[in-house]
Amino acid sequence: MSRVVAPARLAALTKLRCSIFNTSYNPSSVRTGAKYLKARLRGPSMVKYYPPKTFTIQDINRMFPEMNLVDEAEETRLEDLRALKVRGKGPPKKAKTAADSRRAARKK
């Protein structure tokens, strides 16, 4: 013959089990987010994944302006932009005020 264990007795057993195994006692089964709080942090492994930042010519120019180093890639990029602007293919000028913007003109 099987006996039915009282619910209060089961609750006391669960509370004791949680204190022994260092888990959170949650009798009402409320979502606590404990799974995410216990999870390992992702930040350190993500930082290790990417290589350390190397110095660029701009960084060296900022640290030592007296060296006057020339960034060939940047010079080429600026030259290409100038050529595009001459042909009318460059980026549009930024609007100084809200009234100058294309968006304001379109709304009228």
VEXDREN-2710 file (C-alpha; in Angstrom, 1 decimal):
% VEXDREN-2710
k/r/px/py/pz
1/MET/0.0/0.0/0.0
2/SER/1.4/3.4/-1.0
3/ARG/1.2/6.4/1.2
4/VAL/0.7/10.0/0.0
5/VAL/3.3/12.4/1.2
6/ALA/1.9/15.7/2.5
7/PRO/2.6/18.7/0.2
8/ALA/4.0/20.7/3.1
9/ARG/6.5/17.9/3.7
10/LEU/7.5/17.9/0.0
11/ALA/8.0/21.7/0.1
12/ALA/10.2/21.4/3.2
13/LEU/12.2/18.7/1.5
14/THR/12.7/20.9/-1.6
15/LYS/13.8/23.8/0.6
16/LEU/16.3/21.6/2.3
17/ARG/17.6/20.3/-1.0
18/CYS/18.1/23.8/-2.3
19/SER/20.0/24.8/0.8
20/ILE/22.3/21.7/0.5
21/PHE/23.0/22.0/-3.2
22/ASN/23.1/25.8/-3.2
23/THR/20.3/26.3/-5.7
24/SER/17.6/28.9/-5.6
25/TYR/14.3/27.9/-3.9
26/ASN/11.5/28.8/-6.2
27/PRO/8.2/27.2/-5.0
28/SER/5.9/29.2/-7.3
29/SER/8.0/28.5/-10.4
30/VAL/8.4/32.2/-11.2
31/ARG/10.9/32.9/-14.1
32/THR/14.0/34.2/-12.5
33/GLY/16.6/34.3/-15.3
34/ALA/19.0/32.2/-13.2
35/LYS/20.0/30.2/-16.3
36/TYR/21.4/33.4/-17.9
37/LEU/22.9/34.7/-14.7
38/LYS/24.8/31.5/-14.1
39/ALA/26.0/31.2/-17.7
40/ARG/29.6/32.0/-18.5
41/LEU/30.2/35.6/-19.7
42/ARG/30.8/35.9/-23.5
43/GLY/32.8/39.1/-23.5
44/PRO/36.3/37.7/-22.6
45/SER/36.2/35.0/-25.2
46/MET/35.0/37.5/-27.8
47/VAL/37.9/39.8/-27.0
48/LYS/40.3/36.9/-27.3
49/TYR/38.9/35.9/-30.7
50/TYR/39.8/39.2/-32.4
51/PRO/43.5/40.0/-32.8
52/PRO/44.9/43.0/-30.8
53/LYS/44.6/46.4/-32.6
54/THR/47.7/47.4/-34.4
55/PHE/48.8/51.0/-34.9
56/THR/47.7/52.7/-38.1
57/ILE/49.5/55.6/-39.8
58/GLN/46.8/58.0/-38.4
59/ASP/47.5/56.8/-34.8
60/ILE/51.3/57.3/-35.3
61/ASN/50.6/60.8/-36.8
62/ARG/48.5/61.7/-33.8
63/MET/51.2/60.5/-31.3
64/PHE/54.1/62.0/-33.3
65/PRO/52.8/64.9/-35.4
66/GLU/56.4/66.1/-36.1
67/MET/57.1/63.0/-38.2
68/ASN/54.7/64.1/-41.0
69/LEU/54.0/60.6/-42.3
70/VAL/51.8/60.3/-45.4
71/ASP/49.1/57.7/-45.6
72/GLU/49.2/56.6/-49.2
73/ALA/45.8/54.8/-49.1
74/GLU/44.1/57.9/-47.6
75/GLU/45.7/60.2/-50.2
76/THR/44.5/57.9/-53.0
77/ARG/41.0/57.8/-51.5
78/LEU/40.8/61.6/-51.2
79/GLU/42.1/62.0/-54.8
80/ASP/39.5/59.6/-56.1
81/LEU/36.8/61.6/-54.2
82/ARG/38.0/64.9/-55.8
83/ALA/37.8/63.2/-59.3
84/LEU/34.3/62.0/-58.6
85/LYS/33.2/65.5/-57.4
86/VAL/34.5/67.0/-60.6
87/ARG/32.4/64.6/-62.6
88/GLY/29.4/65.3/-60.3
89/LYS/29.4/61.7/-58.9
90/GLY/30.6/62.5/-55.4
91/PRO/28.6/62.3/-52.2
92/PRO/26.0/65.1/-51.7
93/LYS/26.8/68.1/-49.5
94/LYS/25.5/67.9/-46.0
95/ALA/22.6/70.3/-45.2
96/LYS/23.6/73.1/-42.8
97/THR/20.0/73.6/-41.5
98/ALA/16.8/71.6/-41.5
99/ALA/15.4/73.8/-44.2
100/ASP/18.2/72.9/-46.6
101/SER/17.7/69.2/-46.3
102/ARG/16.1/67.2/-49.2
103/ARG/13.7/65.7/-46.7
104/ALA/12.2/69.1/-45.8
105/ALA/11.9/70.0/-49.5
106/ARG/10.1/66.7/-50.2
107/LYS/7.6/67.4/-47.4
108/LYS/6.5/70.7/-48.9
END
